[in-house]
Amino acid sequence: MDETSDEPPTSAVVLDSGHFSQVIFNNVEKFYVPGGDVTCHYTLTHNIVPRGKDWVGIFRVGWKTTREYYTFMWAPRPSDVRGDTAVQQQIQFKAYYLPKDDEYYQFCYIDQDGTIRGASVPFQFRAETEDDILVVTTQGEVEEIEQQNKNLLKENEELQANCASLQKQNTDLQEDLKKTQELQNVLESLRSSTEKLELELNSLKQENKHLKELNECREAELHQFKEQIQNVTSEKEHLETKLKTALDHVDQLQSQLLSYEKEIEELVRLDHDKTKQCESLKEENNQLCMTITQKDEQKKELKQCLEHLKGSEAKLTLRLQNEQQQNSDLMKELEEQKRLFQALQAKKKEADGENQILRKENDSLLRHLSQPRDVSSSFVASQAQAFVPAPEDFVFGNPYHDAGANWARGTGIDSIRKCPICNCIFPDNIETRDYEAHVQGHLLECPVCNGAFDKSNQQVFEDHMLCHRLEQL
């Protein structure tokens, strides 16, 4: 349908009217005569930056996506683009590519991302009729019409300013929503860290329990070692007593030997002649020597036994010291685990406190974002729903149609004698007209479509009236 073979960038997404005021179409006729070229005049506001793939298309009224264009022309880029001034542009559509029926069409400006930036009022392609005869007016009427045009242009500028402020409010709300989502992510991370700390705490509890059991086993072993040491000590004392007795007996034998030797010497000196007696004495002496030798051997065995007992005692003492050192190390490790457990408990309490604070902040933000717009009552809601025009009755769609439908479905009649606005309770015998008059006192009524809005939501009413003014342009 166009002179060029390139397809324009489009989008299959159903678009809203959020950016329709960034390009304003000027001098759009109510109808164009078929067979002639059509020149489209438009103004690029400071809110849009023109790019190379922007285009202007002719769409049949009722279109849903930018793919439903009838014909299009590439939008020329202005030579001098300033961010703070509006630029006047125009495009000429050839008659060969224009529609041949008498349906309603409109100009739309689409950027290279496929997003619509502006739309004109509807027009037709039809021949001139008698109703379209030029009417000659007086100079006063012309001046009055010009004054009306100036007023309309001023009102259009005010509407554009209001639209910009509404866009700014929408941006602020989106930023608040992003902040809320970030807080939710932080809350989830805190929850996961809390769960990890709880798992670590459980593992530490199990390890502490295991250490306690190990400590009890070590204490039982230590008690057994102490009993063994006591037994060895008692055996040592008993052996020492035996050794002392044996040593005393040896001393007695040695003293006896000395006395015998003295007697022998005296006998030898006194009586050399008594050989037989001397031999007998020698034999006795030999026997005593053998006895002494046996005693010496017993003494050596007793010494070896004593040395063995001393070695056993040293080994047991060393083993006892090692066990005591291990027990001391275990007690130190247990104290360290207790201190670590207390530190983790303090961290957990701190994390729980921060988690509680973040939950309160999150709840306050959620309450702030989810505050519903109060509406009058189910009675007035039914009237508002009945008089709110359908989206197809507006040029750019009615942005409050879906919201009104959802509100009507979400609200219910709690009591026919309770004001839904101020929650005032009325007696059962009150007249219906008095109750309705009280509710109507809280409402603002649209003079165009008779829609009802709560007085406390003045901004909603002004936005609704703005839609009607945009429809009349």
Helices and strands as residue ranges (DSSP letters): E 23-26, E 31-32, E 38-44, E 55-60, G 66-68, E 69-74, E 87-93, G 95-97, E 104-110, E 116-119, E 123-125, G 130-132, H 139-270, H 275-369, H 378-387, G 391-393, H 401-410, H 432-440, E 443-445, E 452-454, H 458-472
